[in-house]
Amino acid sequence: MIKRIKSSTPVYLSCTHTDMRKSINGLAAIVQGSFNLDPFEGAIFVFCNKNKDKIKVLQWDKDGFVLYYKRREKGRFCWPTLSNESTTVNVAKNDLNRLLDGLVMEQFIPHKQYTVI
């Protein structure tokens, strides 16, 4: 699990799949070029491959970048299916933890519809 994450730290998921051969410089370039965000602001940027079995997490940590890599041996990550045209989606720290644990993120679970009889 990723430590030293404040609850107020923004977490951005990439809506498109990413080439997992990219390292810190390549991922930081995606953040600047495609997301139009500053990778040095301390936010957490999460990238997933096409098969949804590998994740890379990039974060600026005071004096350098931290790159976290996780590969599922069996199964896939429950990466949300996003229909909008944006390049990123902002999620909560709890959703990131659930994603890394292999669980469905709460933010993307549709709420049950109730009717009054």
PDB file as gemmi writes it, atoms N, CA and C in Angstrom:
CRYST1    1.000    1.000    1.000  90.00  90.00  90.00 P 1                      
ATOM      1  N   MET A   1       0.834  -1.178   0.000  1.00  0.00           N  
ATOM      2  CA  MET A   1       0.000   0.000   0.000  1.00  0.00           C  
ATOM      3  C   MET A   1       0.876   1.238   0.000  1.00  0.00           C  
ATOM      4  N   ILE A   2       0.417   2.262  -0.633  1.00  0.00           N  
ATOM      5  CA  ILE A   2       1.165   3.507  -0.691  1.00  0.00           C  
ATOM      6  C   ILE A   2       0.996   4.238   0.633  1.00  0.00           C  
ATOM      7  N   LYS A   3       2.104   4.612   1.230  1.00  0.00           N  
ATOM      8  CA  LYS A   3       2.083   5.338   2.500  1.00  0.00           C  
ATOM      9  C   LYS A   3       2.291   6.825   2.232  1.00  0.00           C  
ATOM     10  N   ARG A   4       2.175   7.619   3.254  1.00  0.00           N  
ATOM     11  CA  ARG A   4       2.441   9.056   3.212  1.00  0.00           C  
ATOM     12  C   ARG A   4       1.537   9.802   2.245  1.00  0.00           C  
ATOM     13  N   ILE A   5       0.324   9.353   2.081  1.00  0.00           N  
ATOM     14  CA  ILE A   5      -0.631  10.071   1.248  1.00  0.00           C  
ATOM     15  C   ILE A   5      -1.618  10.785   2.166  1.00  0.00           C  
ATOM     16  N   LYS A   6      -1.682  12.080   2.052  1.00  0.00           N  
ATOM     17  CA  LYS A   6      -2.654  12.841   2.822  1.00  0.00           C  
ATOM     18  C   LYS A   6      -4.023  12.679   2.184  1.00  0.00           C  
ATOM     19  N   SER A   7      -5.056  12.762   3.000  1.00  0.00           N  
ATOM     20  CA  SER A   7      -6.407  12.600   2.465  1.00  0.00           C  
ATOM     21  C   SER A   7      -6.787  13.740   1.532  1.00  0.00           C  
ATOM     22  N   SER A   8      -6.118  14.881   1.642  1.00  0.00           N  
ATOM     23  CA  SER A   8      -6.426  16.018   0.776  1.00  0.00           C  
ATOM     24  C   SER A   8      -5.655  15.977  -0.550  1.00  0.00           C  
ATOM     25  N   THR A   9      -4.776  15.002  -0.732  1.00  0.00           N  
ATOM     26  CA  THR A   9      -3.997  14.897  -1.965  1.00  0.00           C  
ATOM     27  C   THR A   9      -4.899  14.475  -3.114  1.00  0.00           C  
ATOM     28  N   PRO A  10      -4.916  15.244  -4.206  1.00  0.00           N  
ATOM     29  CA  PRO A  10      -5.752  14.843  -5.347  1.00  0.00           C  
ATOM     30  C   PRO A  10      -5.184  13.604  -6.042  1.00  0.00           C  
ATOM     31  N   VAL A  11      -6.077  12.728  -6.482  1.00  0.00           N  
ATOM     32  CA  VAL A  11      -5.709  11.505  -7.192  1.00  0.00           C  
ATOM     33  C   VAL A  11      -6.390  11.544  -8.552  1.00  0.00           C  
ATOM     34  N   TYR A  12      -5.596  11.414  -9.616  1.00  0.00           N  
ATOM     35  CA  TYR A  12      -6.117  11.444 -10.982  1.00  0.00           C  
ATOM     36  C   TYR A  12      -5.880  10.098 -11.655  1.00  0.00           C  
ATOM     37  N   LEU A  13      -6.946   9.518 -12.207  1.00  0.00           N  
ATOM     38  CA  LEU A  13      -6.824   8.290 -12.993  1.00  0.00           C  
ATOM     39  C   LEU A  13      -6.814   8.662 -14.465  1.00  0.00           C  
ATOM     40  N   SER A  14      -5.922   8.032 -15.209  1.00  0.00           N  
ATOM     41  CA  SER A  14      -5.893   8.230 -16.648  1.00  0.00           C  
ATOM     42  C   SER A  14      -7.048   7.459 -17.271  1.00  0.00           C  
ATOM     43  N   CYS A  15      -7.811   8.110 -18.137  1.00  0.00           N  
ATOM     44  CA  CYS A  15      -8.964   7.474 -18.778  1.00  0.00           C  
ATOM     45  C   CYS A  15      -8.567   6.584 -19.953  1.00  0.00           C  
ATOM     46  N   THR A  16      -7.342   6.716 -20.417  1.00  0.00           N  
ATOM     47  CA  THR A  16      -6.869   5.906 -21.539  1.00  0.00           C  
ATOM     48  C   THR A  16      -5.792   4.944 -21.058  1.00  0.00           C  
ATOM     49  N   HIS A  17      -5.599   3.854 -21.798  1.00  0.00           N  
ATOM     50  CA  HIS A  17      -4.549   2.922 -21.397  1.00  0.00           C  
ATOM     51  C   HIS A  17      -3.186   3.527 -21.729  1.00  0.00           C  
ATOM     52  N   THR A  18      -2.174   3.113 -20.958  1.00  0.00           N  
ATOM     53  CA  THR A  18      -0.834   3.682 -21.046  1.00  0.00           C  
ATOM     54  C   THR A  18       0.173   2.583 -21.336  1.00  0.00           C  
ATOM     55  N   ASP A  19       1.176   2.911 -22.124  1.00  0.00           N  
ATOM     56  CA  ASP A  19       2.279   2.004 -22.397  1.00  0.00           C  
ATOM     57  C   ASP A  19       3.105   1.860 -21.116  1.00  0.00           C  
ATOM     58  N   MET A  20       3.149   0.674 -20.545  1.00  0.00           N  
ATOM     59  CA  MET A  20       3.835   0.456 -19.278  1.00  0.00           C  
ATOM     60  C   MET A  20       5.363   0.454 -19.412  1.00  0.00           C  
ATOM     61  N   ARG A  21       5.881   0.624 -20.621  1.00  0.00           N  
ATOM     62  CA  ARG A  21       7.327   0.772 -20.776  1.00  0.00           C  
ATOM     63  C   ARG A  21       7.784   2.164 -20.389  1.00  0.00           C  
ATOM     64  N   LYS A  22       6.846   3.094 -20.255  1.00  0.00           N  
ATOM     65  CA  LYS A  22       7.197   4.461 -19.875  1.00  0.00           C  
ATOM     66  C   LYS A  22       7.636   4.495 -18.418  1.00  0.00           C  
ATOM     67  N   SER A  23       8.664   5.311 -18.175  1.00  0.00           N  
ATOM     68  CA  SER A  23       9.135   5.471 -16.804  1.00  0.00           C  
ATOM     69  C   SER A  23       8.715   6.850 -16.303  1.00  0.00           C  
ATOM     70  N   ILE A  24       9.412   7.359 -15.326  1.00  0.00           N  
ATOM     71  CA  ILE A  24       9.029   8.618 -14.685  1.00  0.00           C  
ATOM     72  C   ILE A  24       8.944   9.756 -15.690  1.00  0.00           C  
ATOM     73  N   ASN A  25       9.965   9.932 -16.522  1.00  0.00           N  
ATOM     74  CA  ASN A  25       9.961  11.050 -17.469  1.00  0.00           C  
ATOM     75  C   ASN A  25       8.828  10.944 -18.474  1.00  0.00           C  
ATOM     76  N   GLY A  26       8.560   9.754 -18.990  1.00  0.00           N  
ATOM     77  CA  GLY A  26       7.478   9.567 -19.944  1.00  0.00           C  
ATOM     78  C   GLY A  26       6.117   9.811 -19.332  1.00  0.00           C  
ATOM     79  N   LEU A  27       5.904   9.343 -18.108  1.00  0.00           N  
ATOM     80  CA  LEU A  27       4.620   9.556 -17.444  1.00  0.00           C  
ATOM     81  C   LEU A  27       4.433  11.024 -17.070  1.00  0.00           C  
ATOM     82  N   ALA A  28       5.512  11.690 -16.624  1.00  0.00           N  
ATOM     83  CA  ALA A  28       5.426  13.120 -16.312  1.00  0.00           C  
ATOM     84  C   ALA A  28       5.099  13.925 -17.567  1.00  0.00           C  
ATOM     85  N   ALA A  29       5.627  13.498 -18.719  1.00  0.00           N  
ATOM     86  CA  ALA A  29       5.322  14.171 -19.980  1.00  0.00           C  
ATOM     87  C   ALA A  29       3.846  14.006 -20.342  1.00  0.00           C  
ATOM     88  N   ILE A  30       3.265  12.840 -20.063  1.00  0.00           N  
ATOM     89  CA  ILE A  30       1.834  12.625 -20.297  1.00  0.00           C  
ATOM     90  C   ILE A  30       1.012  13.550 -19.405  1.00  0.00           C  
ATOM     91  N   VAL A  31       1.420  13.671 -18.146  1.00  0.00           N  
ATOM     92  CA  VAL A  31       0.697  14.540 -17.206  1.00  0.00           C  
ATOM     93  C   VAL A  31       0.707  15.977 -17.707  1.00  0.00           C  
ATOM     94  N   GLN A  32       1.858  16.442 -18.163  1.00  0.00           N  
ATOM     95  CA  GLN A  32       1.960  17.823 -18.642  1.00  0.00           C  
ATOM     96  C   GLN A  32       1.269  18.016 -19.989  1.00  0.00           C  
ATOM     97  N   GLY A  33       1.523  17.111 -20.933  1.00  0.00           N  
ATOM     98  CA  GLY A  33       1.027  17.298 -22.289  1.00  0.00           C  
ATOM     99  C   GLY A  33      -0.434  16.931 -22.482  1.00  0.00           C  
ATOM    100  N   SER A  34      -0.837  15.754 -22.029  1.00  0.00           N  
ATOM    101  CA  SER A  34      -2.200  15.279 -22.266  1.00  0.00           C  
ATOM    102  C   SER A  34      -3.188  15.737 -21.204  1.00  0.00           C  
ATOM    103  N   PHE A  35      -2.748  15.753 -19.946  1.00  0.00           N  
ATOM    104  CA  PHE A  35      -3.666  16.099 -18.856  1.00  0.00           C  
ATOM    105  C   PHE A  35      -3.709  17.601 -18.592  1.00  0.00           C  
ATOM    106  N   ASN A  36      -2.702  18.342 -19.091  1.00  0.00           N  
ATOM    107  CA  ASN A  36      -2.564  19.774 -18.807  1.00  0.00           C  
ATOM    108  C   ASN A  36      -2.512  20.043 -17.309  1.00  0.00           C  
ATOM    109  N   LEU A  37      -1.786  19.184 -16.581  1.00  0.00           N  
ATOM    110  CA  LEU A  37      -1.606  19.337 -15.142  1.00  0.00           C  
ATOM    111  C   LEU A  37      -0.115  19.411 -14.829  1.00  0.00           C  
ATOM    112  N   ASP A  38       0.213  19.904 -13.658  1.00  0.00           N  
ATOM    113  CA  ASP A  38       1.604  20.037 -13.228  1.00  0.00           C  
ATOM    114  C   ASP A  38       1.993  18.809 -12.407  1.00  0.00           C  
ATOM    115  N   PRO A  39       2.935  17.986 -12.890  1.00  0.00           N  
ATOM    116  CA  PRO A  39       3.320  16.790 -12.129  1.00  0.00           C  
ATOM    117  C   PRO A  39       4.066  17.114 -10.839  1.00  0.00           C  
ATOM    118  N   PHE A  40       4.522  18.360 -10.675  1.00  0.00           N  
ATOM    119  CA  PHE A  40       5.273  18.757  -9.485  1.00  0.00           C  
ATOM    120  C   PHE A  40       4.384  19.277  -8.366  1.00  0.00           C  
ATOM    121  N   GLU A  41       3.060  19.261  -8.549  1.00  0.00           N  
ATOM    122  CA  GLU A  41       2.169  19.810  -7.528  1.00  0.00           C  
ATOM    123  C   GLU A  41       1.925  18.842  -6.369  1.00  0.00           C  
ATOM    124  N   GLY A  42       2.368  17.597  -6.498  1.00  0.00           N  
ATOM    125  CA  GLY A  42       2.203  16.631  -5.415  1.00  0.00           C  
ATOM    126  C   GLY A  42       1.000  15.725  -5.573  1.00  0.00           C  
ATOM    127  N   ALA A  43       0.231  15.916  -6.635  1.00  0.00           N  
ATOM    128  CA  ALA A  43      -0.918  15.049  -6.877  1.00  0.00           C  
ATOM    129  C   ALA A  43      -0.448  13.652  -7.259  1.00  0.00           C  
ATOM    130  N   ILE A  44      -1.347  12.711  -7.182  1.00  0.00           N  
ATOM    131  CA  ILE A  44      -1.053  11.320  -7.533  1.00  0.00           C  
ATOM    132  C   ILE A  44      -1.696  11.044  -8.888  1.00  0.00           C  
ATOM    133  N   PHE A  45      -0.909  10.477  -9.793  1.00  0.00           N  
ATOM    134  CA  PHE A  45      -1.383  10.160 -11.140  1.00  0.00           C  
ATOM    135  C   PHE A  45      -1.292   8.653 -11.336  1.00  0.00           C  
ATOM    136  N   VAL A  46      -2.412   8.034 -11.710  1.00  0.00           N  
ATOM    137  CA  VAL A  46      -2.499   6.573 -11.814  1.00  0.00           C  
ATOM    138  C   VAL A  46      -2.736   6.201 -13.273  1.00  0.00           C  
ATOM    139  N   PHE A  47      -1.925   5.266 -13.761  1.00  0.00           N  
ATOM    140  CA  PHE A  47      -1.986   4.814 -15.149  1.00  0.00           C  
ATOM    141  C   PHE A  47      -2.194   3.307 -15.176  1.00  0.00           C  
ATOM    142  N   CYS A  48      -2.934   2.829 -16.168  1.00  0.00           N  
ATOM    143  CA  CYS A  48      -3.215   1.397 -16.298  1.00  0.00           C  
ATOM    144  C   CYS A  48      -2.925   0.966 -17.731  1.00  0.00           C  
ATOM    145  N   ASN A  49      -2.508  -0.284 -17.906  1.00  0.00           N  
ATOM    146  CA  ASN A  49      -2.249  -0.791 -19.253  1.00  0.00           C  
ATOM    147  C   ASN A  49      -3.539  -1.281 -19.903  1.00  0.00           C  
ATOM    148  N   LYS A  50      -3.442  -1.684 -21.156  1.00  0.00           N  
ATOM    149  CA  LYS A  50      -4.621  -2.084 -21.926  1.00  0.00           C  
ATOM    150  C   LYS A  50      -5.284  -3.334 -21.345  1.00  0.00           C  
ATOM    151  N   ASN A  51      -4.496  -4.275 -20.830  1.00  0.00           N  
ATOM    152  CA  ASN A  51      -5.048  -5.513 -20.268  1.00  0.00           C  
ATOM    153  C   ASN A  51      -5.572  -5.346 -18.846  1.00  0.00           C  
ATOM    154  N   LYS A  52      -5.355  -4.193 -18.258  1.00  0.00           N  
ATOM    155  CA  LYS A  52      -5.801  -3.871 -16.892  1.00  0.00           C  
ATOM    156  C   LYS A  52      -5.228  -4.813 -15.842  1.00  0.00           C  
ATOM    157  N   ASP A  53      -3.997  -5.267 -16.065  1.00  0.00           N  
ATOM    158  CA  ASP A  53      -3.339  -6.104 -15.059  1.00  0.00           C  
ATOM    159  C   ASP A  53      -2.084  -5.443 -14.497  1.00  0.00           C  
ATOM    160  N   LYS A  54      -1.767  -4.231 -14.957  1.00  0.00           N  
ATOM    161  CA  LYS A  54      -0.613  -3.480 -14.456  1.00  0.00           C  
ATOM    162  C   LYS A  54      -1.016  -2.035 -14.196  1.00  0.00           C  
ATOM    163  N   ILE A  55      -0.489  -1.494 -13.107  1.00  0.00           N  
ATOM    164  CA  ILE A  55      -0.757  -0.106 -12.735  1.00  0.00           C  
ATOM    165  C   ILE A  55       0.555   0.559 -12.374  1.00  0.00           C  
ATOM    166  N   LYS A  56       0.704   1.814 -12.783  1.00  0.00           N  
ATOM    167  CA  LYS A  56       1.811   2.655 -12.333  1.00  0.00           C  
ATOM    168  C   LYS A  56       1.224   3.900 -11.696  1.00  0.00           C  
ATOM    169  N   VAL A  57       1.816   4.303 -10.570  1.00  0.00           N  
ATOM    170  CA  VAL A  57       1.378   5.475  -9.830  1.00  0.00           C  
ATOM    171  C   VAL A  57       2.568   6.423  -9.735  1.00  0.00           C  
ATOM    172  N   LEU A  58       2.361   7.667 -10.143  1.00  0.00           N  
ATOM    173  CA  LEU A  58       3.422   8.674 -10.148  1.00  0.00           C  
ATOM    174  C   LEU A  58       3.050   9.794  -9.193  1.00  0.00           C  
ATOM    175  N   GLN A  59       4.044  10.201  -8.369  1.00  0.00           N  
ATOM    176  CA  GLN A  59       3.818  11.318  -7.444  1.00  0.00           C  
ATOM    177  C   GLN A  59       5.126  12.045  -7.187  1.00  0.00           C  
ATOM    178  N   TRP A  60       5.053  13.375  -7.137  1.00  0.00           N  
ATOM    179  CA  TRP A  60       6.186  14.195  -6.734  1.00  0.00           C  
ATOM    180  C   TRP A  60       6.231  14.198  -5.219  1.00  0.00           C  
ATOM    181  N   ASP A  61       7.404  13.875  -4.647  1.00  0.00           N  
ATOM    182  CA  ASP A  61       7.543  13.765  -3.190  1.00  0.00           C  
ATOM    183  C   ASP A  61       8.652  14.693  -2.704  1.00  0.00           C  
ATOM    184  N   LYS A  62       8.362  15.961  -2.595  1.00  0.00           N  
ATOM    185  CA  LYS A  62       9.236  17.008  -2.066  1.00  0.00           C  
ATOM    186  C   LYS A  62      10.492  17.256  -2.888  1.00  0.00           C  
ATOM    187  N   ASP A  63      11.310  16.248  -3.138  1.00  0.00           N  
ATOM    188  CA  ASP A  63      12.572  16.479  -3.854  1.00  0.00           C  
ATOM    189  C   ASP A  63      12.815  15.473  -4.976  1.00  0.00           C  
ATOM    190  N   GLY A  64      11.805  14.719  -5.341  1.00  0.00           N  
ATOM    191  CA  GLY A  64      11.945  13.752  -6.424  1.00  0.00           C  
ATOM    192  C   GLY A  64      10.642  13.015  -6.660  1.00  0.00           C  
ATOM    193  N   PHE A  65      10.590  12.310  -7.784  1.00  0.00           N  
ATOM    194  CA  PHE A  65       9.400  11.540  -8.120  1.00  0.00           C  
ATOM    195  C   PHE A  65       9.444  10.165  -7.476  1.00  0.00           C  
ATOM    196  N   VAL A  66       8.268   9.668  -7.136  1.00  0.00           N  
ATOM    197  CA  VAL A  66       8.089   8.300  -6.662  1.00  0.00           C  
ATOM    198  C   VAL A  66       7.264   7.578  -7.720  1.00  0.00           C  
ATOM    199  N   LEU A  67       7.725   6.388  -8.109  1.00  0.00           N  
ATOM    200  CA  LEU A  67       6.988   5.586  -9.084  1.00  0.00           C  
ATOM    201  C   LEU A  67       6.649   4.260  -8.428  1.00  0.00           C  
ATOM    202  N   TYR A  68       5.362   3.985  -8.333  1.00  0.00           N  
ATOM    203  CA  TYR A  68       4.854   2.768  -7.727  1.00  0.00           C  
ATOM    204  C   TYR A  68       4.294   1.906  -8.850  1.00  0.00           C  
ATOM    205  N   TYR A  69       4.685   0.632  -8.875  1.00  0.00           N  
ATOM    206  CA  TYR A  69       4.264  -0.278  -9.945  1.00  0.00           C  
ATOM    207  C   TYR A  69       3.655  -1.519  -9.317  1.00  0.00           C  
ATOM    208  N   LYS A  70       2.492  -1.910  -9.808  1.00  0.00           N  
ATOM    209  CA  LYS A  70       1.852  -3.125  -9.307  1.00  0.00           C  
ATOM    210  C   LYS A  70       1.352  -3.943 -10.474  1.00  0.00           C  
ATOM    211  N   ARG A  71       1.644  -5.254 -10.423  1.00  0.00           N  
ATOM    212  CA  ARG A  71       1.202  -6.176 -11.469  1.00  0.00           C  
ATOM    213  C   ARG A  71       0.381  -7.277 -10.805  1.00  0.00           C  
ATOM    214  N   ARG A  72      -0.806  -7.515 -11.329  1.00  0.00           N  
ATOM    215  CA  ARG A  72      -1.653  -8.598 -10.832  1.00  0.00           C  
ATOM    216  C   ARG A  72      -1.195  -9.901 -11.457  1.00  0.00           C  
ATOM    217  N   GLU A  73      -0.988 -10.905 -10.660  1.00  0.00           N  
ATOM    218  CA  GLU A  73      -0.600 -12.219 -11.174  1.00  0.00           C  
ATOM    219  C   GLU A  73      -1.798 -12.959 -11.755  1.00  0.00           C  
ATOM    220  N   LYS A  74      -2.949 -12.790 -11.126  1.00  0.00           N  
ATOM    221  CA  LYS A  74      -4.188 -13.399 -11.613  1.00  0.00           C  
ATOM    222  C   LYS A  74      -5.270 -12.330 -11.578  1.00  0.00           C  
ATOM    223  N   GLY A  75      -6.057 -12.305 -12.602  1.00  0.00           N  
ATOM    224  CA  GLY A  75      -7.157 -11.342 -12.640  1.00  0.00           C  
ATOM    225  C   GLY A  75      -6.708  -9.984 -13.135  1.00  0.00           C  
ATOM    226  N   ARG A  76      -7.632  -9.050 -13.029  1.00  0.00           N  
ATOM    227  CA  ARG A  76      -7.407  -7.692 -13.511  1.00  0.00           C  
ATOM    228  C   ARG A  76      -7.830  -6.690 -12.460  1.00  0.00           C  
ATOM    229  N   PHE A  77      -7.357  -5.470 -12.618  1.00  0.00           N  
ATOM    230  CA  PHE A  77      -7.813  -4.391 -11.760  1.00  0.00           C  
ATOM    231  C   PHE A  77      -9.207  -3.977 -12.205  1.00  0.00           C  
ATOM    232  N   CYS A  78     -10.013  -3.525 -11.275  1.00  0.00           N  
ATOM    233  CA  CYS A  78     -11.370  -3.067 -11.574  1.00  0.00           C  
ATOM    234  C   CYS A  78     -11.312  -1.613 -12.009  1.00  0.00           C  
ATOM    235  N   TRP A  79     -10.692  -1.387 -13.158  1.00  0.00           N  
ATOM    236  CA  TRP A  79     -10.534  -0.038 -13.696  1.00  0.00           C  
ATOM    237  C   TRP A  79     -11.887   0.459 -14.170  1.00  0.00           C  
ATOM    238  N   PRO A  80     -12.275   1.651 -13.783  1.00  0.00           N  
ATOM    239  CA  PRO A  80     -13.607   2.137 -14.164  1.00  0.00           C  
ATOM    240  C   PRO A  80     -13.712   2.364 -15.660  1.00  0.00           C  
ATOM    241  N   THR A  81     -14.872   2.087 -16.198  1.00  0.00           N  
ATOM    242  CA  THR A  81     -15.175   2.382 -17.589  1.00  0.00           C  
ATOM    243  C   THR A  81     -15.769   3.776 -17.640  1.00  0.00           C  
ATOM    244  N   LEU A  82     -15.076   4.666 -18.312  1.00  0.00           N  
ATOM    245  CA  LEU A  82     -15.493   6.053 -18.329  1.00  0.00           C  
ATOM    246  C   LEU A  82     -15.977   6.418 -19.722  1.00  0.00           C  
ATOM    247  N   SER A  83     -17.149   7.004 -19.797  1.00  0.00           N  
ATOM    248  CA  SER A  83     -17.732   7.326 -21.094  1.00  0.00           C  
ATOM    249  C   SER A  83     -17.487   8.767 -21.522  1.00  0.00           C  
ATOM    250  N   ASN A  84     -16.985   9.600 -20.617  1.00  0.00           N  
ATOM    251  CA  ASN A  84     -16.789  11.002 -20.990  1.00  0.00           C  
ATOM    252  C   ASN A  84     -15.510  11.169 -21.810  1.00  0.00           C  
ATOM    253  N   GLU A  85     -15.343  12.339 -22.370  1.00  0.00           N  
ATOM    254  CA  GLU A  85     -14.219  12.606 -23.258  1.00  0.00           C  
ATOM    255  C   GLU A  85     -13.001  13.162 -22.534  1.00  0.00           C  
ATOM    256  N   SER A  86     -13.018  13.242 -21.219  1.00  0.00           N  
ATOM    257  CA  SER A  86     -11.879  13.794 -20.494  1.00  0.00           C  
ATOM    258  C   SER A  86     -10.731  12.785 -20.472  1.00  0.00           C  
ATOM    259  N   THR A  87      -9.544  13.294 -20.209  1.00  0.00           N  
ATOM    260  CA  THR A  87      -8.367  12.425 -20.177  1.00  0.00           C  
ATOM    261  C   THR A  87      -8.100  11.874 -18.783  1.00  0.00           C  
ATOM    262  N   THR A  88      -8.640  12.536 -17.757  1.00  0.00           N  
ATOM    263  CA  THR A  88      -8.457  12.065 -16.384  1.00  0.00           C  
ATOM    264  C   THR A  88      -9.767  12.163 -15.625  1.00  0.00           C  
ATOM    265  N   VAL A  89      -9.805  11.474 -14.504  1.00  0.00           N  
ATOM    266  CA  VAL A  89     -10.919  11.598 -13.572  1.00  0.00           C  
ATOM    267  C   VAL A  89     -10.313  11.689 -12.170  1.00  0.00           C  
ATOM    268  N   ASN A  90     -10.864  12.569 -11.360  1.00  0.00           N  
ATOM    269  CA  ASN A  90     -10.373  12.771 -10.002  1.00  0.00           C  
ATOM    270  C   ASN A  90     -11.123  11.834  -9.066  1.00  0.00           C  
ATOM    271  N   VAL A  91     -10.397  11.057  -8.257  1.00  0.00           N  
ATOM    272  CA  VAL A  91     -11.013  10.131  -7.319  1.00  0.00           C  
ATOM    273  C   VAL A  91     -10.474  10.389  -5.916  1.00  0.00           C  
ATOM    274  N   ALA A  92     -11.087   9.781  -4.927  1.00  0.00           N  
ATOM    275  CA  ALA A  92     -10.666   9.924  -3.536  1.00  0.00           C  
ATOM    276  C   ALA A  92      -9.566   8.919  -3.209  1.00  0.00           C  
ATOM    277  N   LYS A  93      -8.849   9.194  -2.136  1.00  0.00           N  
ATOM    278  CA  LYS A  93      -7.775   8.302  -1.683  1.00  0.00           C  
ATOM    279  C   LYS A  93      -8.320   6.912  -1.358  1.00  0.00           C  
ATOM    280  N   ASN A  94      -9.512   6.847  -0.778  1.00  0.00           N  
ATOM    281  CA  ASN A  94     -10.117   5.544  -0.458  1.00  0.00           C  
ATOM    282  C   ASN A  94     -10.376   4.736  -1.722  1.00  0.00           C  
ATOM    283  N   ASP A  95     -10.792   5.423  -2.803  1.00  0.00           N  
ATOM    284  CA  ASP A  95     -11.012   4.726  -4.075  1.00  0.00           C  
ATOM    285  C   ASP A  95      -9.705   4.181  -4.633  1.00  0.00           C  
ATOM    286  N   LEU A  96      -8.620   4.935  -4.480  1.00  0.00           N  
ATOM    287  CA  LEU A  96      -7.307   4.442  -4.930  1.00  0.00           C  
ATOM    288  C   LEU A  96      -6.912   3.206  -4.144  1.00  0.00           C  
ATOM    289  N   ASN A  97      -7.106   3.224  -2.851  1.00  0.00           N  
ATOM    290  CA  ASN A  97      -6.772   2.057  -2.022  1.00  0.00           C  
ATOM    291  C   ASN A  97      -7.599   0.845  -2.424  1.00  0.00           C  
ATOM    292  N   ARG A  98      -8.880   1.049  -2.693  1.00  0.00           N  
ATOM    293  CA  ARG A  98      -9.735  -0.063  -3.127  1.00  0.00           C  
ATOM    294  C   ARG A  98      -9.279  -0.595  -4.476  1.00  0.00           C  
ATOM    295  N   LEU A  99      -8.904   0.298  -5.385  1.00  0.00           N  
ATOM    296  CA  LEU A  99      -8.414  -0.112  -6.692  1.00  0.00           C  
ATOM    297  C   LEU A  99      -7.156  -0.957  -6.559  1.00  0.00           C  
ATOM    298  N   LEU A 100      -6.205  -0.528  -5.741  1.00  0.00           N  
ATOM    299  CA  LEU A 100      -4.962  -1.272  -5.557  1.00  0.00           C  
ATOM    300  C   LEU A 100      -5.191  -2.604  -4.850  1.00  0.00           C  
ATOM    301  N   ASP A 101      -6.253  -2.697  -4.045  1.00  0.00           N  
ATOM    302  CA  ASP A 101      -6.592  -3.955  -3.378  1.00  0.00           C  
ATOM    303  C   ASP A 101      -7.359  -4.904  -4.285  1.00  0.00           C  
ATOM    304  N   GLY A 102      -7.696  -4.442  -5.497  1.00  0.00           N  
ATOM    305  CA  GLY A 102      -8.427  -5.286  -6.436  1.00  0.00           C  
ATOM    306  C   GLY A 102      -9.927  -5.215  -6.282  1.00  0.00           C  
ATOM    307  N   LEU A 103     -10.414  -4.220  -5.563  1.00  0.00           N  
ATOM    308  CA  LEU A 103     -11.851  -4.073  -5.334  1.00  0.00           C  
ATOM    309  C   LEU A 103     -12.438  -3.036  -6.277  1.00  0.00           C  
ATOM    310  N   VAL A 104     -13.743  -3.025  -6.392  1.00  0.00           N  
ATOM    311  CA  VAL A 104     -14.439  -2.031  -7.196  1.00  0.00           C  
ATOM    312  C   VAL A 104     -14.434  -0.713  -6.440  1.00  0.00           C  
ATOM    313  N   MET A 105     -14.164   0.365  -7.132  1.00  0.00           N  
ATOM    314  CA  MET A 105     -14.128   1.669  -6.486  1.00  0.00           C  
ATOM    315  C   MET A 105     -15.548   2.133  -6.218  1.00  0.00           C  
ATOM    316  N   GLU A 106     -15.797   2.622  -5.006  1.00  0.00           N  
ATOM    317  CA  GLU A 106     -17.143   3.013  -4.589  1.00  0.00           C  
ATOM    318  C   GLU A 106     -17.717   4.123  -5.442  1.00  0.00           C  
ATOM    319  N   GLN A 107     -16.901   5.049  -5.900  1.00  0.00           N  
ATOM    320  CA  GLN A 107     -17.392   6.203  -6.641  1.00  0.00           C  
ATOM    321  C   GLN A 107     -18.086   5.775  -7.925  1.00  0.00           C  
ATOM    322  N   PHE A 108     -17.716   4.643  -8.491  1.00  0.00           N  
ATOM    323  CA  PHE A 108     -18.251   4.240  -9.782  1.00  0.00           C  
ATOM    324  C   PHE A 108     -19.328   3.168  -9.676  1.00  0.00           C  
ATOM    325  N   ILE A 109     -19.748   2.839  -8.450  1.00  0.00           N  
ATOM    326  CA  ILE A 109     -20.837   1.895  -8.259  1.00  0.00           C  
ATOM    327  C   ILE A 109     -22.147   2.670  -8.350  1.00  0.00           C  
ATOM    328  N   PRO A 110     -23.002   2.337  -9.288  1.00  0.00           N  
ATOM    329  CA  PRO A 110     -24.258   3.088  -9.393  1.00  0.00           C  
ATOM    330  C   PRO A 110     -25.134   2.858  -8.162  1.00  0.00           C  
ATOM    331  N   HIS A 111     -25.787   3.919  -7.732  1.00  0.00           N  
ATOM    332  CA  HIS A 111     -26.676   3.802  -6.579  1.00  0.00           C  
ATOM    333  C   HIS A 111     -27.973   3.127  -6.991  1.00  0.00           C  
ATOM    334  N   LYS A 112     -28.495   2.344  -6.085  1.00  0.00           N  
ATOM    335  CA  LYS A 112     -29.742   1.640  -6.343  1.00  0.00           C  
ATOM    336  C   LYS A 112     -30.891   2.639  -6.402  1.00  0.00           C  
ATOM    337  N   GLN A 113     -31.763   2.464  -7.373  1.00  0.00           N  
ATOM    338  CA  GLN A 113     -32.915   3.341  -7.525  1.00  0.00           C  
ATOM    339  C   GLN A 113     -34.085   2.795  -6.684  1.00  0.00           C  
ATOM    340  N   TYR A 114     -34.680   3.656  -5.888  1.00  0.00           N  
ATOM    341  CA  TYR A 114     -35.804   3.275  -5.056  1.00  0.00           C  
ATOM    342  C   TYR A 114     -37.060   4.004  -5.539  1.00  0.00           C  
ATOM    343  N   THR A 115     -38.175   3.347  -5.441  1.00  0.00           N  
ATOM    344  CA  THR A 115     -39.448   3.977  -5.762  1.00  0.00           C  
ATOM    345  C   THR A 115     -40.366   3.878  -4.560  1.00  0.00           C  
ATOM    346  N   VAL A 116     -41.165   4.895  -4.373  1.00  0.00           N  
ATOM    347  CA  VAL A 116     -42.115   4.942  -3.264  1.00  0.00           C  
ATOM    348  C   VAL A 116     -43.444   4.416  -3.784  1.00  0.00           C  
ATOM    349  N   ILE A 117     -43.998   3.447  -3.059  1.00  0.00           N  
ATOM    350  CA  ILE A 117     -45.263   2.843  -3.474  1.00  0.00           C  
ATOM    351  C   ILE A 117     -46.388   3.409  -2.634  1.00  0.00           C  
TER     352      ILE A 117                                                      
END                                                                             
